[in-house]
Amino acid sequence: SSMRAALVALPWLGRALEKPASDPCACHVHYEVWVGLQLNVYAILERDPGFARALEEGSETHSFLQSQTCPHPSEITSTDEFEIPPATSDCVPGHLTIYLLCANKFLINEDIKAASSFARFANAILPPAIPCIGRSLSIAPAWPVVVEDVYSVYIKYLQIVRRSLLEWVELDEVQEDLLWKPVNLLPQAAGALRDPVAVAACAVDGWHPEVAPPASAARAVGSTGCVVEVSNACTVGSKLVTGPLDD
């Protein structure tokens, strides 16, 4: 099958366990591969924040994206294989990151339809990955993913695909907006930020944490009406949002 063919180059896309993993964030199976993926992405981010040069042919970021081994959606016979096993594996955020990288790869290769398929795969497995966002793997940093960005990228692809059915869409007008831009969650990149979990939690509603004093707590009601609780404080604009974690 197409999935088995992909496994030759992407062993981490296979069924890591025969039954659903108890911890979707552990990444114990193929641990070295997952750590390598994180470190490789951060190495690029350190030199090219937000993958700003992804569309520049010959750039390090462009070459990195082109090096990703991603099966073309036209070769996939069952999309379930790209959604259910990864969503129940022990490294859901790893699969999520790969799908977002693949979406970027097809986008820079001017294949929006294929890119949108991987954006859909990423969106499909996002829910079980949410508790893992901001969680580090030993020596590796946290996954460079913000929950809101995944939803945003997927929605933008849907809008462009639907729009293309009604009118001609110039690719160069939408490529930049469709790119997934990973976030550098390393402490030195976040100033005084000390807890990467705070970054992920605050960024759910599009906030940009700037200060996170240790031994503090934060609570805020986002635009979705959900209560966001993090272990450190966040700033919304110049306002520090802190408070007791009461009901």
N, C-alpha and C positions, 0 to 999 in steps of 0.2 A: 504494500500500500504506500501511498505518498508519505504517510507519517513514518513508516518504517525506513523509507529512504532518507528522510530528514534526520533520523536518529543516528545515521552513520556520522554525520558532521555535528549534530546537536544532541548528544546523549542526554543532556539535562531536560530535553523536551519529552522524554519517555515517561512511562509510569514508574515513578521512583519507588512506589510501594504497591503491594497487591491490594491493600485496603487504604481508605483515607487516612492521612497522617494526623496524629493527635496535635502536632504543632506545625501550622503552615508556615512558620517563620524560621524554623530550625536550620534548614538547608544542610543537613548532615550528609545526605546522599549527594555525591558529586561535590562535596564541600569545597575542594580546591578549585573547581571550575567556577563556583559561585563567587568565591573570594577574588579570583582572577578577574571575573567580569566587573565586579565593583571597583577594583583597583584600576583596571583599564579605563573605565568610564571617568573616574576621578582624575586620572592622569591627563585625559583630554580636557576635562573641565578646568583643570588648573591653568592650562595654556590657552583655552578658548572657552571662557565662561558662557554657559547657556547654549553651547554649540553654535555660536554666532557665525562661524565660517562654514557651516555645513553645506551651503550651496556653492561654495567656492571650489571649483574643480582643482585638484592638486593640493588642497589644504590637508592638514593632518586629520581634521575632523571628517572631511569628505572621504578620505581614504579609509578611516576607521569604520565609517558606516558602510562603505562598499565592501569591506572585509567580512561583514556579517553574513552567515549562511542562512538564508531564509527561503523556504520553499515558496514557489509562486502559488497564489491561491487557486489558479486554474488547475494545478496539479493535486489539489487537496480534494479527496473524495468524500471525506466526512469532517465537517467543522467541529463536531463533538469531540474528536480526538485532540483538537487544539484548545478545547475549553474545559471539558470535564476532568481529564487526568491532571492537567496543570493546576486546576482549581482545588484539587484534593491532594496535591503533592505536599512534600515537606519544605518546599521553597517557592511559594506562590509569588512573592515579590521578584524573585529571580526570573521566572517566566514572564511576568509583567514587564520587566525591564527589557527583556529580549524582544517582546512583541512591539514595544515602543521604538526600539532601535530598528526593527525590521520595517515599521511604518515609515520611519525617516529614510531608510535606504530606498524603498520603492518611490518615495516622494521625490528624492533628489534624482532618481532615474526617470522621473516624469511619468510614473504609473500610479495615478491617483486611485484608481479602482483597487489595485493590489494594496496600496498603502491604507486605504480605508478599511480593508478586510482585517489587517493587523490591528488597526485602531479599535475595531469592533471586538477582536479577540481580547485585547487588553481591557476593554470596558467590561467584558463578560466575566473576567476572573478578578476584577478589582475588589469586590466585596470581601472575600476571604483574605485579601492582601492588606486591607486597611490596618489591622492591628500590628502589622509588621513594618509599616512605614515609620522610618526614623530609628529602627532597631539595627544595631551594628552586629557584624559577624566577627567576633574576636578582634583580630588585628585590622580588619577592614572597616571602612566607614559605613555610615547608614546608607540605605538605598536612596539614590538621588531622585526620588519621585515625590511629587506633591499630588495628593488625591484629586484636588480640584482640576489640576492640569490634565489628568487622564480623561475626566468627564468632558472638559473643554475641548480637547483635541478631537474626541469622538463626535461631539456635537457639530464641530466645525466641518468635519468630513461629511457628516450627514447633510448639512446645509449645502455644501458645494456639490455633492453628488446629485441632490435634488434640483439644484439650480442648473446644473449642466444638462438636465433633461429638458429644460425650457429655453435655454439660451447658450450661446457659445461662451465658454469661460477661458480667459487667457491664463495659462498656467503660471506665468511669471508674476501675475497679480495676486495669486493666492498661496504660492509655495511657502513664503516666509511665515505667513499666518498659520499654516497647517503644521509646521514643524513642531515636534515635541522637543522642548527645551529643558533638559535635566537641570536640577538644582544642586549647587554645591553646598552640602550640609556640614562640611568640615568646620570645626570650631573657629579656626583662624579666619575663615571666610565670613563668619557671622559676628565679628567683633567680640563683644563680651558674652555672646551666647555660650552657655555651658552644657546645655542638654539638647541633643538633636531631636529628641521626642517633642520638645516644645516647638521646634521649627515645623514639623509635620502637622501637629495639631493646630497651631495658629494659622498655618497656610491653608487649611481646609476651606476657610472662607476668604481666601485671597489676601490675608494679612501678611505682613512682612515683619517677623520678629527681629528686634534690634538689640534688646537687652533682656537678659534672663538671669537675675541674681539667684544664687543658690539658696536653698532653704526657703523658697517662696512658693506661692501657689497662685493659680489663675483660674478664673471662670468667666466665660462670656457667652452671650447668646448671639449666634451668627445669623446671617440673612435667611438661613433655612429654618430657623426657629429651634435648632438643636442646641443643647448645652454642650460646650466644649470645655473639658477639664484637662489641664496639663500640669506637669509637676513643677514648672517654673513659670515666670511671668512673661507676658508678651506686650508689645506696644502696638497700638493701632494709631498710625500717624505718630504724633508725639505724646499720646496719652498712654500711660502704663496701666494695663488692665490687671488688677490683682484683687484678691478677696478670698474669704474662707470658702471651702468647698462644702457649703451646707445645702440643704434641699430647697 
